[in-house]
């Protein structure tokens, strides 16, 4: 009989919590770097800040990949499929990608003509407000870059491991509607070209599935699937909004019938 695994397996929850702990440490380090941005010297200080962020993201991306590889190998051992396999670590995001992301996060810092129709409401805010908004955007974007490296380690290992058959998404009760919608889709076969989709601040993880195992949605994911199928699926083009409303109305409780 196939071994059953689900998106809420205890080991997956522990890995997700470990990655969240890593994200908290990353956020703390990002907050410390905030002092490098000098409001009176934006043009000279922001590039220095971006260089420092690159170093921090690289450090935490490597740690995320190591955590993910350890998790993958532990899951493989638990599957009792024999034959050793070392999960390859995904590369950290290249410096150009990190720099471009941070330039996006700080784009609203630069002075704009308030009378210019192209100036957005966010760009009209006082500099102190714009700095705070840029900090939040940068922290969430940096978290995604680091967490992606861990998720790519799991999905990449599953694609290379001949005894793996695919991977599935694990999302927490507090995940957003987008992540819960994707989690209801179950296992992705490794031959698929589908990548792990995530947003800034996303804490979802990927679960490897091996030969001799059968992936099943947890009770909470089955409830999300029911809500999506009943309230959102028939409405093409408006599915995510309707799913979000259904989640808000019904909460996260498992289906009782």
C-alpha positions as CSV (number, residue, x, y, z in Angstrom):
1,X,0.0,0.0,0.0
2,X,1.4,3.4,-0.9
3,X,2.6,5.6,1.9
4,X,0.3,8.6,2.3
5,X,1.7,12.1,2.7
6,X,-0.1,15.4,2.9
7,X,0.6,19.2,2.7
8,X,0.3,19.4,6.5
9,X,2.7,16.6,7.5
10,X,4.5,17.4,10.7
11,X,7.9,17.4,9.0
12,X,6.7,19.9,6.4
13,X,5.3,22.2,9.1
14,X,8.7,22.0,10.9
15,X,10.5,23.0,7.8
16,X,8.1,25.8,7.1
17,X,8.6,27.1,10.6
18,X,12.4,26.9,10.3
19,X,12.2,28.9,7.1
20,X,10.0,31.5,8.8
21,X,12.5,31.7,11.6
22,X,15.2,32.4,9.0
23,X,13.0,35.0,7.5
24,X,12.6,36.8,10.8
25,X,16.3,37.0,11.2
26,X,16.7,38.3,7.7
27,X,14.1,41.0,8.4
28,X,16.0,42.0,11.6
29,X,19.2,42.4,9.6
30,X,17.4,44.4,6.9
31,X,16.0,46.7,9.5
32,X,19.6,47.3,10.8
33,X,20.7,48.2,7.3
34,X,18.0,51.0,7.1
35,X,20.4,53.4,8.8
36,X,22.6,53.3,5.7
37,X,20.0,55.3,3.7
38,X,20.6,58.9,4.4
39,X,17.6,61.1,3.5
40,X,19.8,64.1,2.7
41,X,22.1,61.9,0.5
42,X,19.9,59.5,-1.3
43,X,21.9,59.3,-4.5
44,X,25.1,58.3,-2.7
45,X,23.7,56.3,0.2
46,X,21.1,54.1,-1.6
47,X,23.7,52.3,-3.7
48,X,25.7,51.6,-0.6
49,X,22.5,50.2,1.0
50,X,21.8,48.0,-2.0
51,X,25.4,46.6,-1.9
52,X,24.8,45.7,1.8
53,X,21.5,44.1,1.1
54,X,23.1,42.0,-1.6
55,X,25.4,40.5,1.0
56,X,22.6,39.8,3.4
57,X,20.4,38.2,0.8
58,X,23.2,36.0,-0.4
59,X,23.9,34.9,3.2
60,X,20.3,34.0,4.0
61,X,19.7,32.4,0.6
62,X,22.5,30.0,1.2
63,X,21.1,29.2,4.6
64,X,17.7,28.7,3.2
65,X,19.0,26.3,0.6
66,X,20.9,24.3,3.2
67,X,17.8,24.0,5.4
68,X,15.8,22.9,2.3
69,X,18.4,20.3,1.3
70,X,18.5,18.8,4.8
71,X,14.7,18.7,4.7
72,X,14.6,17.0,1.3
73,X,17.1,14.4,2.3
74,X,15.3,13.7,5.6
75,X,12.0,13.2,3.7
76,X,13.8,10.9,1.3
77,X,15.1,8.8,4.1
78,X,11.7,8.6,5.7
79,X,10.3,7.3,2.4
80,X,12.6,4.3,2.7
81,X,13.3,4.1,-1.0
82,X,17.0,3.3,-0.7
83,X,19.9,4.6,-2.7
84,X,21.6,7.7,-1.5
85,X,21.0,11.1,-3.1
86,X,22.5,14.5,-2.2
87,X,20.1,17.3,-2.8
88,X,22.0,20.0,-4.8
89,X,21.8,23.5,-3.4
90,X,20.1,26.1,-5.6
91,X,22.2,29.1,-6.3
92,X,21.4,32.4,-4.5
93,X,19.8,35.1,-6.6
94,X,22.4,36.9,-8.8
95,X,23.5,40.4,-7.5
96,X,21.9,42.1,-10.5
97,X,18.5,40.6,-9.6
98,X,18.8,41.7,-6.0
99,X,19.9,45.1,-7.0
100,X,17.1,45.6,-9.5
101,X,14.6,44.4,-6.9
102,X,15.9,46.9,-4.3
103,X,15.8,49.7,-6.8
104,X,12.2,48.8,-7.4
105,X,11.5,48.9,-3.6
106,X,13.1,52.3,-3.3
107,X,11.7,53.9,-6.5
108,X,9.3,56.2,-4.6
109,X,12.1,57.7,-2.5
110,X,13.2,60.1,-5.3
111,X,11.8,63.6,-5.4
112,X,8.9,64.1,-7.9
113,X,7.0,67.1,-9.2
114,X,3.7,66.9,-7.3
115,X,2.0,68.7,-10.2
116,X,3.2,66.1,-12.7
117,X,0.2,63.8,-13.7
118,X,2.6,60.8,-13.7
119,X,3.4,61.3,-10.0
120,X,1.5,58.7,-7.9
121,X,-0.1,59.3,-4.5
122,X,2.6,57.3,-2.9
123,X,5.3,59.5,-4.4
124,X,3.5,62.6,-3.0
125,X,3.8,61.4,0.6
126,X,6.4,63.0,3.0
127,X,9.9,61.5,2.7
128,X,9.6,59.8,6.1
129,X,6.5,57.9,5.0
130,X,8.1,56.9,1.7
131,X,11.2,55.6,3.6
132,X,8.9,53.5,5.8
133,X,7.1,52.1,2.8
134,X,10.3,51.4,1.0
135,X,11.6,49.5,4.0
136,X,8.6,47.3,4.1
137,X,8.7,46.6,0.4
138,X,12.5,45.8,0.6
139,X,12.1,43.5,3.6
140,X,9.3,41.5,1.9
141,X,11.1,41.3,-1.4
142,X,14.4,40.2,0.3
143,X,12.5,37.5,2.2
144,X,11.1,36.1,-1.1
145,X,14.5,36.1,-2.7
146,X,16.0,34.0,0.1
147,X,13.0,31.7,0.6
148,X,12.8,31.1,-3.2
149,X,16.3,29.6,-3.0
150,X,15.1,27.1,-0.5
151,X,12.0,26.3,-2.5
152,X,14.0,25.9,-5.6
153,X,16.4,23.5,-3.8
154,X,13.4,21.2,-3.1
155,X,11.8,21.4,-6.5
156,X,15.2,21.2,-8.3
157,X,16.2,18.1,-6.3
158,X,12.8,16.5,-7.1
159,X,13.4,17.0,-10.8
160,X,16.9,15.5,-10.6
161,X,16.2,12.6,-8.3
162,X,15.1,9.6,-10.3
163,X,13.2,8.2,-7.3
164,X,11.1,11.4,-6.9
165,X,7.9,11.8,-8.8
166,X,7.1,15.4,-8.0
167,X,6.4,18.0,-5.4
168,X,3.4,19.7,-3.7
169,X,2.7,23.1,-2.1
170,X,2.3,23.4,1.7
171,X,0.5,26.6,2.9
172,X,-0.3,27.6,6.4
173,X,-3.8,28.5,7.8
174,X,-2.7,32.2,7.6
175,X,-1.7,32.0,4.0
176,X,-3.3,34.3,1.4
177,X,-6.0,33.3,-1.0
178,X,-3.6,33.0,-3.9
179,X,-1.4,30.5,-2.0
180,X,-4.3,28.5,-0.8
181,X,-5.7,28.3,-4.3
182,X,-2.4,26.9,-5.6
183,X,-2.2,24.5,-2.6
184,X,-5.5,22.9,-3.6
185,X,-3.9,21.7,-6.9
186,X,-2.0,19.0,-5.2
187,X,1.1,17.4,-6.6
188,X,3.0,18.7,-9.5
189,X,4.8,16.0,-11.5
190,X,8.5,16.7,-11.9
191,X,8.2,16.5,-15.7
192,X,6.0,19.6,-15.5
193,X,7.4,23.0,-16.5
194,X,5.4,24.6,-13.7
195,X,7.6,26.6,-11.3
196,X,6.9,27.4,-7.7
197,X,4.9,30.6,-7.7
198,X,5.4,32.9,-4.7
199,X,4.8,36.6,-3.8
200,X,6.8,38.9,-1.5
201,X,6.5,37.7,2.0
202,X,5.3,34.3,1.0
203,X,6.0,31.5,3.6
204,X,4.8,28.5,1.6
205,X,7.0,25.5,1.1
206,X,7.4,22.6,-1.3
207,X,7.0,19.0,-0.3
208,X,8.9,16.3,-2.3
209,X,6.9,13.2,-3.2
210,X,8.7,9.9,-3.9
211,X,8.0,6.6,-5.6
212,X,5.8,4.5,-3.3
213,X,4.1,7.5,-1.9
214,X,0.7,9.0,-2.6
215,X,0.1,12.7,-2.0
216,X,-3.3,13.7,-0.5
217,X,-4.6,17.1,0.4
218,X,-5.0,17.7,4.2
219,X,-8.4,18.4,5.6
220,X,-7.8,22.1,5.5
221,X,-6.7,22.0,1.9
222,X,-9.7,19.9,1.0
223,X,-11.9,22.6,2.5
224,X,-10.1,25.3,0.5
225,X,-10.6,23.1,-2.6
226,X,-14.3,22.8,-1.8
227,X,-14.7,26.5,-1.4
228,X,-12.8,27.2,-4.6
229,X,-14.8,24.7,-6.6
230,X,-18.2,25.8,-5.2
231,X,-17.7,29.6,-5.1
232,X,-14.9,30.5,-7.6
233,X,-14.2,27.9,-10.3
234,X,-17.3,28.6,-12.4
235,X,-16.5,32.4,-12.7
236,X,-13.6,32.7,-15.2
237,X,-11.7,35.9,-14.7
238,X,-13.0,36.5,-11.3
239,X,-12.0,33.3,-9.5
240,X,-9.4,34.7,-7.1
241,X,-11.6,37.5,-5.9
242,X,-14.5,35.2,-5.3
243,X,-12.3,32.6,-3.6
244,X,-10.9,35.3,-1.3
245,X,-14.5,36.3,-0.4
246,X,-15.5,32.7,0.3
247,X,-12.5,32.2,2.5
248,X,-13.3,35.3,4.5
249,X,-16.9,34.1,4.9
250,X,-16.2,30.5,5.8
251,X,-12.9,30.8,7.6
252,X,-10.3,28.0,7.9
253,X,-12.4,25.3,9.5
254,X,-12.4,21.9,7.9
255,X,-15.6,20.9,6.1
256,X,-18.0,19.1,8.4
257,X,-20.1,17.5,5.7
